Amino acid sequence: MSRSQARLAFSLDMTKQLFATLDVYHDESSRSAALNMAVDETLLECVTQPTIRFYRWDHPALSFGYFGKLADVASHANKRDVVRRWTGGGIVLHGADLTYSIVIPASDSAFAESSVSIYRKIHEGARAALASHGKTVATFCERRPEKNSAVIDRRYNKDLCFANPVESDLLSNGRKIAGAAQRRTRGGLLQQGSIQNLDLPLEFEKNFAAQLSPKCTERTLSESLLGRATKIATERYATAEWMRRR
């Protein structure tokens, strides 16, 4: 076995047991930024087993972390669909990126792991999937404390999130290409991530999911789930009160 094959096998061993099963949603519908955030929250609210949802953007958008300030992104409002996330982190530009959300219900064994461990294992899965397509990326290794707070990461920077890697983010030629933020509640954990600045193979989504679980099941968003998400978007994410809360 070559060194590169050994690294890939090690990565697979680290991530394949994160979830025993995983529901996979490939959401190709065009949705507003507010509705995209609401769909992720609705999945956290209602799913009973680990879930990953992949979605892309056919229009320019911007999301900023829960602790961010609207004033820091107001200048983008006439060019992009702007929304405050329920998760932490900084400012992320969307349009050419692949966005994903992972939901871990509290009933699943992975929920007992620390937020930092979950973050690391999910990004290791993305790195292994990229390696399987011949894409070599590095893992940023600056240490941060283990914690299980409701919103990860609390650090907020008014600069673009992809200019500031944190531990376990992925880099290509020294440039950040994968980052994420989390929210932990009594009911489960939500991780929202973005992969950008890299050409992704057509099979990447499938291979990423396969790195996280040996048993992946394709799902579609139900009308009832979308109805609930639309209500949340209207009452929270699309409101001026939510956007200006800090």
PECOR-V374830 format. One record per pair of residues at least 4 apart in sequence whose C-alpha atoms are under 6 Angstrom apart, sorted by the first residue. I is the first residue (numbers start at 1). J is the second residue. D is the distance in Angstrom with one decimal. If there is no record, write none. Layout:
i->[I & I]
j->[J & J]
d->[D & D]
This chain:
i->[8 & 11 & 12 & 15 & 15 & 15 & 15 & 16 & 16 & 16 & 18 & 19 & 20 & 21 & 21 & 21 & 22 & 22 & 22 & 23 & 23 & 23 & 24 & 24 & 24 & 24 & 24 & 24 & 25 & 25 & 25 & 26 & 27 & 27 & 34 & 34 & 34 & 34 & 35 & 38 & 38 & 38 & 39 & 42 & 43 & 44 & 48 & 49 & 50 & 50 & 51 & 51 & 52 & 52 & 53 & 53 & 54 & 54 & 55 & 56 & 56 & 57 & 59 & 60 & 60 & 60 & 61 & 61 & 61 & 61 & 62 & 62 & 62 & 62 & 63 & 63 & 63 & 63 & 63 & 64 & 64 & 64 & 64 & 65 & 65 & 65 & 65 & 65 & 65 & 66 & 66 & 66 & 66 & 69 & 70 & 70 & 76 & 84 & 87 & 87 & 87 & 87 & 88 & 88 & 88 & 88 & 88 & 89 & 89 & 89 & 90 & 90 & 90 & 91 & 91 & 92 & 97 & 97 & 98 & 98 & 99 & 99 & 100 & 100 & 101 & 101 & 102 & 102 & 103 & 103 & 104 & 104 & 105 & 106 & 106 & 106 & 114 & 115 & 116 & 120 & 125 & 126 & 129 & 129 & 130 & 131 & 131 & 137 & 137 & 138 & 138 & 139 & 139 & 139 & 140 & 140 & 140 & 141 & 142 & 143 & 150 & 150 & 151 & 151 & 152 & 152 & 162 & 165 & 169 & 169 & 170 & 170 & 170 & 171 & 171 & 171 & 177 & 177 & 177 & 178 & 178 & 179 & 179 & 180 & 180 & 181 & 181 & 182 & 182 & 183 & 183 & 184 & 184 & 204 & 210 & 223 & 232 & 233 & 233 & 234 & 236 & 240 & 241]
j->[128 & 128 & 16 & 121 & 125 & 211 & 212 & 211 & 212 & 213 & 212 & 213 & 213 & 213 & 215 & 216 & 50 & 51 & 216 & 51 & 216 & 217 & 51 & 52 & 53 & 217 & 218 & 219 & 53 & 219 & 220 & 54 & 54 & 55 & 83 & 233 & 237 & 238 & 233 & 229 & 232 & 233 & 229 & 229 & 47 & 103 & 105 & 105 & 103 & 104 & 102 & 103 & 101 & 102 & 100 & 101 & 99 & 100 & 99 & 98 & 99 & 95 & 95 & 80 & 94 & 95 & 80 & 81 & 82 & 94 & 82 & 92 & 93 & 94 & 82 & 83 & 84 & 91 & 92 & 84 & 85 & 90 & 91 & 84 & 85 & 87 & 88 & 89 & 90 & 85 & 86 & 87 & 88 & 246 & 74 & 244 & 80 & 243 & 151 & 181 & 182 & 183 & 151 & 152 & 153 & 154 & 181 & 153 & 156 & 181 & 156 & 157 & 161 & 160 & 161 & 161 & 195 & 196 & 194 & 195 & 193 & 194 & 192 & 193 & 191 & 192 & 190 & 191 & 189 & 190 & 188 & 189 & 188 & 111 & 187 & 188 & 148 & 148 & 146 & 168 & 211 & 208 & 207 & 208 & 135 & 135 & 136 & 171 & 172 & 170 & 171 & 168 & 169 & 170 & 167 & 168 & 169 & 167 & 167 & 167 & 183 & 184 & 182 & 183 & 181 & 182 & 176 & 169 & 178 & 179 & 176 & 177 & 178 & 175 & 176 & 177 & 195 & 196 & 197 & 194 & 195 & 193 & 194 & 192 & 193 & 191 & 192 & 190 & 191 & 189 & 190 & 188 & 189 & 208 & 214 & 227 & 236 & 237 & 238 & 238 & 242 & 244 & 245]
d->[5.9 & 5.9 & 5.6 & 5.8 & 5.7 & 5.9 & 5.3 & 5.2 & 4.8 & 4.9 & 5.8 & 5.0 & 5.7 & 5.7 & 4.8 & 5.9 & 5.2 & 5.4 & 4.8 & 4.6 & 5.8 & 4.9 & 5.9 & 5.1 & 5.9 & 5.9 & 4.8 & 5.7 & 4.5 & 5.2 & 5.8 & 5.0 & 5.9 & 5.1 & 6.0 & 5.4 & 5.0 & 5.5 & 5.2 & 4.9 & 5.7 & 5.2 & 5.0 & 5.7 & 5.5 & 5.7 & 6.0 & 6.0 & 5.6 & 4.7 & 5.6 & 5.1 & 5.6 & 4.4 & 5.4 & 5.2 & 5.9 & 4.4 & 5.3 & 5.2 & 5.9 & 4.8 & 5.7 & 5.0 & 5.9 & 4.7 & 4.5 & 4.3 & 5.8 & 4.9 & 4.8 & 5.7 & 4.6 & 5.6 & 5.8 & 4.9 & 5.6 & 5.9 & 5.4 & 5.0 & 5.8 & 5.5 & 4.3 & 5.9 & 5.2 & 5.9 & 4.4 & 4.7 & 5.1 & 5.5 & 5.4 & 5.7 & 5.0 & 5.4 & 5.8 & 5.8 & 5.8 & 5.9 & 5.7 & 5.7 & 5.1 & 5.0 & 5.5 & 5.3 & 5.1 & 5.8 & 5.4 & 5.3 & 5.6 & 5.6 & 5.3 & 5.5 & 4.8 & 4.9 & 5.0 & 5.6 & 5.7 & 4.6 & 5.8 & 5.3 & 5.7 & 4.4 & 5.9 & 5.3 & 5.5 & 4.4 & 5.7 & 5.1 & 5.7 & 4.7 & 5.4 & 5.1 & 4.1 & 5.5 & 5.2 & 4.4 & 5.9 & 5.4 & 5.9 & 5.3 & 5.1 & 5.4 & 5.4 & 5.1 & 5.0 & 4.9 & 5.7 & 5.5 & 4.9 & 5.6 & 5.0 & 5.4 & 5.8 & 4.7 & 5.3 & 5.1 & 5.4 & 5.0 & 4.9 & 5.7 & 5.3 & 4.5 & 5.8 & 4.4 & 5.7 & 4.8 & 5.7 & 5.9 & 5.7 & 5.3 & 5.8 & 5.7 & 5.0 & 5.1 & 4.3 & 5.4 & 5.5 & 5.1 & 5.6 & 5.7 & 4.5 & 5.7 & 5.8 & 5.4 & 3.9 & 5.6 & 5.5 & 5.4 & 4.3 & 5.7 & 5.2 & 6.0 & 4.3 & 5.9 & 6.0 & 6.0 & 5.7 & 4.8 & 5.7 & 5.5 & 5.9 & 6.0 & 5.8]
